[in-house]
Amino acid sequence: MKLRKARVQRKGRIEIIPMIDVMFFLLATFMLASLSMQSLNSLKVNLPQGKAERLNSETPVTLSVTADGKLFINRAPVSLSTLAATLKPLLRSTEENIVVSADSKAPQGVVVQAMLHARAAGAQHFLIAVAHE
């Protein structure tokens, strides 16, 4: 008669390498998903063509000028006379960027006047939005 050896019960282990692989996969998935959800808070305008870098700010203040010369700040309509007063509370600091999203058919004089009024409100840095070529 053959006697069996008593089995030694081993404690279960959590394998760390597969868990790290899964965590990196989830991190990459969520990073790509969050990048695809990022968009400017601006109106639909026909942007001029050009080469540009991606914006790295979380929620930029957007100054939009439509083809007929209407002004918007973060989709809220404003007039040229009330632009500075509306923009001043939105600026957290003078180093904050203002994204100027002007239609390619917008009057250049209106765009320049809007930027001058924004500068009077304390804005110093302007980024011009362009469509990718």
Biotite code that builds the C-alpha atoms (Angstrom):
import biotite.structure as struc

atoms = struc.array([
    struc.Atom([0.000, 0.000, 0.000], chain_id="A", res_id=1, res_name="MET", atom_name="CA", element="C"),
    struc.Atom([1.329, 3.354, -1.044], chain_id="A", res_id=2, res_name="LYS", atom_name="CA", element="C"),
    struc.Atom([0.955, 6.295, 1.293], chain_id="A", res_id=3, res_name="LEU", atom_name="CA", element="C"),
    struc.Atom([0.390, 9.751, -0.065], chain_id="A", res_id=4, res_name="ARG", atom_name="CA", element="C"),
    struc.Atom([2.315, 12.696, 1.170], chain_id="A", res_id=5, res_name="LYS", atom_name="CA", element="C"),
    struc.Atom([0.327, 15.291, 2.945], chain_id="A", res_id=6, res_name="ALA", atom_name="CA", element="C"),
    struc.Atom([-0.204, 18.342, 0.773], chain_id="A", res_id=7, res_name="ARG", atom_name="CA", element="C"),
    struc.Atom([1.195, 21.560, 2.013], chain_id="A", res_id=8, res_name="VAL", atom_name="CA", element="C"),
    struc.Atom([-1.332, 24.308, 1.488], chain_id="A", res_id=9, res_name="GLN", atom_name="CA", element="C"),
    struc.Atom([0.183, 27.309, -0.128], chain_id="A", res_id=10, res_name="ARG", atom_name="CA", element="C"),
    struc.Atom([-1.178, 30.760, 0.342], chain_id="A", res_id=11, res_name="LYS", atom_name="CA", element="C"),
    struc.Atom([-2.580, 32.430, -2.773], chain_id="A", res_id=12, res_name="GLY", atom_name="CA", element="C"),
    struc.Atom([-0.409, 35.116, -4.326], chain_id="A", res_id=13, res_name="ARG", atom_name="CA", element="C"),
    struc.Atom([-1.304, 38.193, -6.227], chain_id="A", res_id=14, res_name="ILE", atom_name="CA", element="C"),
    struc.Atom([0.907, 38.390, -9.272], chain_id="A", res_id=15, res_name="GLU", atom_name="CA", element="C"),
    struc.Atom([2.105, 41.972, -9.567], chain_id="A", res_id=16, res_name="ILE", atom_name="CA", element="C"),
    struc.Atom([3.425, 42.043, -13.167], chain_id="A", res_id=17, res_name="ILE", atom_name="CA", element="C"),
    struc.Atom([0.063, 41.353, -14.883], chain_id="A", res_id=18, res_name="PRO", atom_name="CA", element="C"),
    struc.Atom([-1.584, 43.873, -12.566], chain_id="A", res_id=19, res_name="MET", atom_name="CA", element="C"),
    struc.Atom([0.955, 46.535, -13.594], chain_id="A", res_id=20, res_name="ILE", atom_name="CA", element="C"),
    struc.Atom([0.249, 45.756, -17.263], chain_id="A", res_id=21, res_name="ASP", atom_name="CA", element="C"),
    struc.Atom([-3.477, 46.194, -16.718], chain_id="A", res_id=22, res_name="VAL", atom_name="CA", element="C"),
    struc.Atom([-2.978, 49.467, -14.830], chain_id="A", res_id=23, res_name="MET", atom_name="CA", element="C"),
    struc.Atom([-0.797, 50.923, -17.615], chain_id="A", res_id=24, res_name="PHE", atom_name="CA", element="C"),
    struc.Atom([-3.381, 49.880, -20.194], chain_id="A", res_id=25, res_name="PHE", atom_name="CA", element="C"),
    struc.Atom([-6.152, 51.581, -18.201], chain_id="A", res_id=26, res_name="LEU", atom_name="CA", element="C"),
    struc.Atom([-4.021, 54.704, -17.737], chain_id="A", res_id=27, res_name="LEU", atom_name="CA", element="C"),
    struc.Atom([-3.345, 54.954, -21.472], chain_id="A", res_id=28, res_name="ALA", atom_name="CA", element="C"),
    struc.Atom([-7.018, 54.357, -22.287], chain_id="A", res_id=29, res_name="THR", atom_name="CA", element="C"),
    struc.Atom([-8.230, 57.092, -19.952], chain_id="A", res_id=30, res_name="PHE", atom_name="CA", element="C"),
    struc.Atom([-5.573, 59.519, -21.169], chain_id="A", res_id=31, res_name="MET", atom_name="CA", element="C"),
    struc.Atom([-6.619, 59.015, -24.793], chain_id="A", res_id=32, res_name="LEU", atom_name="CA", element="C"),
    struc.Atom([-10.294, 59.297, -23.885], chain_id="A", res_id=33, res_name="ALA", atom_name="CA", element="C"),
    struc.Atom([-9.754, 62.554, -21.996], chain_id="A", res_id=34, res_name="SER", atom_name="CA", element="C"),
    struc.Atom([-7.725, 64.032, -24.867], chain_id="A", res_id=35, res_name="LEU", atom_name="CA", element="C"),
    struc.Atom([-10.495, 63.294, -27.343], chain_id="A", res_id=36, res_name="SER", atom_name="CA", element="C"),
    struc.Atom([-13.061, 65.031, -25.102], chain_id="A", res_id=37, res_name="MET", atom_name="CA", element="C"),
    struc.Atom([-11.086, 68.269, -24.875], chain_id="A", res_id=38, res_name="GLN", atom_name="CA", element="C"),
    struc.Atom([-12.477, 71.059, -27.045], chain_id="A", res_id=39, res_name="SER", atom_name="CA", element="C"),
    struc.Atom([-12.410, 74.802, -27.109], chain_id="A", res_id=40, res_name="LEU", atom_name="CA", element="C"),
    struc.Atom([-15.372, 76.678, -25.733], chain_id="A", res_id=41, res_name="ASN", atom_name="CA", element="C"),
    struc.Atom([-15.958, 78.567, -28.969], chain_id="A", res_id=42, res_name="SER", atom_name="CA", element="C"),
    struc.Atom([-18.467, 78.958, -31.741], chain_id="A", res_id=43, res_name="LEU", atom_name="CA", element="C"),
    struc.Atom([-18.316, 77.223, -35.094], chain_id="A", res_id=44, res_name="LYS", atom_name="CA", element="C"),
    struc.Atom([-16.354, 79.584, -37.323], chain_id="A", res_id=45, res_name="VAL", atom_name="CA", element="C"),
    struc.Atom([-14.297, 79.031, -40.462], chain_id="A", res_id=46, res_name="ASN", atom_name="CA", element="C"),
    struc.Atom([-10.751, 79.319, -39.155], chain_id="A", res_id=47, res_name="LEU", atom_name="CA", element="C"),
    struc.Atom([-7.858, 80.346, -41.373], chain_id="A", res_id=48, res_name="PRO", atom_name="CA", element="C"),
    struc.Atom([-5.454, 77.573, -42.371], chain_id="A", res_id=49, res_name="GLN", atom_name="CA", element="C"),
    struc.Atom([-2.104, 77.293, -40.618], chain_id="A", res_id=50, res_name="GLY", atom_name="CA", element="C"),
    struc.Atom([0.268, 75.208, -38.569], chain_id="A", res_id=51, res_name="LYS", atom_name="CA", element="C"),
    struc.Atom([-0.229, 75.340, -34.824], chain_id="A", res_id=52, res_name="ALA", atom_name="CA", element="C"),
    struc.Atom([0.614, 73.518, -31.614], chain_id="A", res_id=53, res_name="GLU", atom_name="CA", element="C"),
    struc.Atom([-1.934, 72.001, -29.281], chain_id="A", res_id=54, res_name="ARG", atom_name="CA", element="C"),
    struc.Atom([-3.179, 74.147, -26.410], chain_id="A", res_id=55, res_name="LEU", atom_name="CA", element="C"),
    struc.Atom([-2.147, 72.807, -23.001], chain_id="A", res_id=56, res_name="ASN", atom_name="CA", element="C"),
    struc.Atom([-4.399, 74.914, -20.784], chain_id="A", res_id=57, res_name="SER", atom_name="CA", element="C"),
    struc.Atom([-7.388, 73.232, -19.125], chain_id="A", res_id=58, res_name="GLU", atom_name="CA", element="C"),
    struc.Atom([-10.116, 75.814, -19.750], chain_id="A", res_id=59, res_name="THR", atom_name="CA", element="C"),
    struc.Atom([-8.943, 78.764, -21.795], chain_id="A", res_id=60, res_name="PRO", atom_name="CA", element="C"),
    struc.Atom([-10.979, 81.926, -22.188], chain_id="A", res_id=61, res_name="VAL", atom_name="CA", element="C"),
    struc.Atom([-12.164, 82.053, -25.799], chain_id="A", res_id=62, res_name="THR", atom_name="CA", element="C"),
    struc.Atom([-12.880, 85.268, -27.689], chain_id="A", res_id=63, res_name="LEU", atom_name="CA", element="C"),
    struc.Atom([-14.846, 84.436, -30.846], chain_id="A", res_id=64, res_name="SER", atom_name="CA", element="C"),
    struc.Atom([-15.560, 86.748, -33.775], chain_id="A", res_id=65, res_name="VAL", atom_name="CA", element="C"),
    struc.Atom([-18.097, 85.575, -36.363], chain_id="A", res_id=66, res_name="THR", atom_name="CA", element="C"),
    struc.Atom([-18.072, 86.419, -40.073], chain_id="A", res_id=67, res_name="ALA", atom_name="CA", element="C"),
    struc.Atom([-20.568, 89.239, -39.534], chain_id="A", res_id=68, res_name="ASP", atom_name="CA", element="C"),
    struc.Atom([-18.466, 90.791, -36.738], chain_id="A", res_id=69, res_name="GLY", atom_name="CA", element="C"),
    struc.Atom([-20.403, 89.603, -33.675], chain_id="A", res_id=70, res_name="LYS", atom_name="CA", element="C"),
    struc.Atom([-18.330, 89.017, -30.524], chain_id="A", res_id=71, res_name="LEU", atom_name="CA", element="C"),
    struc.Atom([-18.623, 86.150, -28.042], chain_id="A", res_id=72, res_name="PHE", atom_name="CA", element="C"),
    struc.Atom([-16.702, 85.282, -24.874], chain_id="A", res_id=73, res_name="ILE", atom_name="CA", element="C"),
    struc.Atom([-16.987, 81.560, -24.073], chain_id="A", res_id=74, res_name="ASN", atom_name="CA", element="C"),
    struc.Atom([-20.138, 81.375, -26.253], chain_id="A", res_id=75, res_name="ARG", atom_name="CA", element="C"),
    struc.Atom([-21.776, 84.318, -24.445], chain_id="A", res_id=76, res_name="ALA", atom_name="CA", element="C"),
    struc.Atom([-22.581, 87.245, -26.757], chain_id="A", res_id=77, res_name="PRO", atom_name="CA", element="C"),
    struc.Atom([-20.955, 90.576, -25.841], chain_id="A", res_id=78, res_name="VAL", atom_name="CA", element="C"),
    struc.Atom([-20.658, 93.963, -27.469], chain_id="A", res_id=79, res_name="SER", atom_name="CA", element="C"),
    struc.Atom([-17.404, 95.778, -28.063], chain_id="A", res_id=80, res_name="LEU", atom_name="CA", element="C"),
    struc.Atom([-18.254, 98.315, -25.356], chain_id="A", res_id=81, res_name="SER", atom_name="CA", element="C"),
    struc.Atom([-18.921, 95.651, -22.685], chain_id="A", res_id=82, res_name="THR", atom_name="CA", element="C"),
    struc.Atom([-16.078, 93.326, -23.695], chain_id="A", res_id=83, res_name="LEU", atom_name="CA", element="C"),
    struc.Atom([-13.546, 94.574, -21.120], chain_id="A", res_id=84, res_name="ALA", atom_name="CA", element="C"),
    struc.Atom([-16.045, 94.512, -18.249], chain_id="A", res_id=85, res_name="ALA", atom_name="CA", element="C"),
    struc.Atom([-17.194, 90.993, -19.155], chain_id="A", res_id=86, res_name="THR", atom_name="CA", element="C"),
    struc.Atom([-13.671, 89.656, -19.627], chain_id="A", res_id=87, res_name="LEU", atom_name="CA", element="C"),
    struc.Atom([-12.066, 91.100, -16.482], chain_id="A", res_id=88, res_name="LYS", atom_name="CA", element="C"),
    struc.Atom([-13.695, 88.649, -13.968], chain_id="A", res_id=89, res_name="PRO", atom_name="CA", element="C"),
    struc.Atom([-12.845, 85.668, -16.210], chain_id="A", res_id=90, res_name="LEU", atom_name="CA", element="C"),
    struc.Atom([-9.105, 86.363, -16.132], chain_id="A", res_id=91, res_name="LEU", atom_name="CA", element="C"),
    struc.Atom([-7.533, 84.546, -13.206], chain_id="A", res_id=92, res_name="ARG", atom_name="CA", element="C"),
    struc.Atom([-4.176, 86.226, -13.835], chain_id="A", res_id=93, res_name="SER", atom_name="CA", element="C"),
    struc.Atom([-2.473, 88.442, -16.372], chain_id="A", res_id=94, res_name="THR", atom_name="CA", element="C"),
    struc.Atom([-0.496, 85.404, -17.552], chain_id="A", res_id=95, res_name="GLU", atom_name="CA", element="C"),
    struc.Atom([-3.637, 83.602, -18.738], chain_id="A", res_id=96, res_name="GLU", atom_name="CA", element="C"),
    struc.Atom([-3.952, 82.982, -22.466], chain_id="A", res_id=97, res_name="ASN", atom_name="CA", element="C"),
    struc.Atom([-6.935, 84.255, -24.451], chain_id="A", res_id=98, res_name="ILE", atom_name="CA", element="C"),
    struc.Atom([-7.773, 82.114, -27.487], chain_id="A", res_id=99, res_name="VAL", atom_name="CA", element="C"),
    struc.Atom([-8.932, 84.329, -30.359], chain_id="A", res_id=100, res_name="VAL", atom_name="CA", element="C"),
    struc.Atom([-11.167, 82.273, -32.635], chain_id="A", res_id=101, res_name="SER", atom_name="CA", element="C"),
    struc.Atom([-12.029, 84.581, -35.534], chain_id="A", res_id=102, res_name="ALA", atom_name="CA", element="C"),
    struc.Atom([-13.772, 83.547, -38.722], chain_id="A", res_id=103, res_name="ASP", atom_name="CA", element="C"),
    struc.Atom([-11.551, 83.919, -41.787], chain_id="A", res_id=104, res_name="SER", atom_name="CA", element="C"),
    struc.Atom([-14.162, 86.291, -43.247], chain_id="A", res_id=105, res_name="LYS", atom_name="CA", element="C"),
    struc.Atom([-14.471, 88.361, -40.049], chain_id="A", res_id=106, res_name="ALA", atom_name="CA", element="C"),
    struc.Atom([-13.597, 92.059, -40.378], chain_id="A", res_id=107, res_name="PRO", atom_name="CA", element="C"),
    struc.Atom([-10.000, 92.470, -39.231], chain_id="A", res_id=108, res_name="GLN", atom_name="CA", element="C"),
    struc.Atom([-10.791, 95.805, -37.633], chain_id="A", res_id=109, res_name="GLY", atom_name="CA", element="C"),
    struc.Atom([-13.319, 94.184, -35.299], chain_id="A", res_id=110, res_name="VAL", atom_name="CA", element="C"),
    struc.Atom([-10.804, 91.481, -34.334], chain_id="A", res_id=111, res_name="VAL", atom_name="CA", element="C"),
    struc.Atom([-8.108, 94.069, -33.566], chain_id="A", res_id=112, res_name="VAL", atom_name="CA", element="C"),
    struc.Atom([-10.532, 96.261, -31.598], chain_id="A", res_id=113, res_name="GLN", atom_name="CA", element="C"),
    struc.Atom([-11.680, 93.218, -29.593], chain_id="A", res_id=114, res_name="ALA", atom_name="CA", element="C"),
    struc.Atom([-8.070, 92.339, -28.778], chain_id="A", res_id=115, res_name="MET", atom_name="CA", element="C"),
    struc.Atom([-7.375, 95.945, -27.701], chain_id="A", res_id=116, res_name="LEU", atom_name="CA", element="C"),
    struc.Atom([-10.419, 95.913, -25.408], chain_id="A", res_id=117, res_name="HIS", atom_name="CA", element="C"),
    struc.Atom([-9.276, 92.554, -23.986], chain_id="A", res_id=118, res_name="ALA", atom_name="CA", element="C"),
    struc.Atom([-5.844, 94.050, -23.343], chain_id="A", res_id=119, res_name="ARG", atom_name="CA", element="C"),
    struc.Atom([-7.547, 96.902, -21.475], chain_id="A", res_id=120, res_name="ALA", atom_name="CA", element="C"),
    struc.Atom([-9.197, 94.250, -19.273], chain_id="A", res_id=121, res_name="ALA", atom_name="CA", element="C"),
    struc.Atom([-5.762, 92.903, -18.311], chain_id="A", res_id=122, res_name="GLY", atom_name="CA", element="C"),
    struc.Atom([-5.103, 90.220, -20.933], chain_id="A", res_id=123, res_name="ALA", atom_name="CA", element="C"),
    struc.Atom([-1.535, 90.078, -22.189], chain_id="A", res_id=124, res_name="GLN", atom_name="CA", element="C"),
    struc.Atom([-1.223, 86.787, -24.070], chain_id="A", res_id=125, res_name="HIS", atom_name="CA", element="C"),
    struc.Atom([-3.336, 85.981, -27.128], chain_id="A", res_id=126, res_name="PHE", atom_name="CA", element="C"),
    struc.Atom([-3.395, 82.691, -29.051], chain_id="A", res_id=127, res_name="LEU", atom_name="CA", element="C"),
    struc.Atom([-4.891, 82.680, -32.546], chain_id="A", res_id=128, res_name="ILE", atom_name="CA", element="C"),
    struc.Atom([-6.930, 79.554, -33.349], chain_id="A", res_id=129, res_name="ALA", atom_name="CA", element="C"),
    struc.Atom([-6.337, 78.100, -36.827], chain_id="A", res_id=130, res_name="VAL", atom_name="CA", element="C"),
    struc.Atom([-7.645, 75.054, -38.666], chain_id="A", res_id=131, res_name="ALA", atom_name="CA", element="C"),
    struc.Atom([-5.148, 72.251, -39.276], chain_id="A", res_id=132, res_name="HIS", atom_name="CA", element="C"),
    struc.Atom([-3.962, 72.001, -42.866], chain_id="A", res_id=133, res_name="GLU", atom_name="CA", element="C"),
])
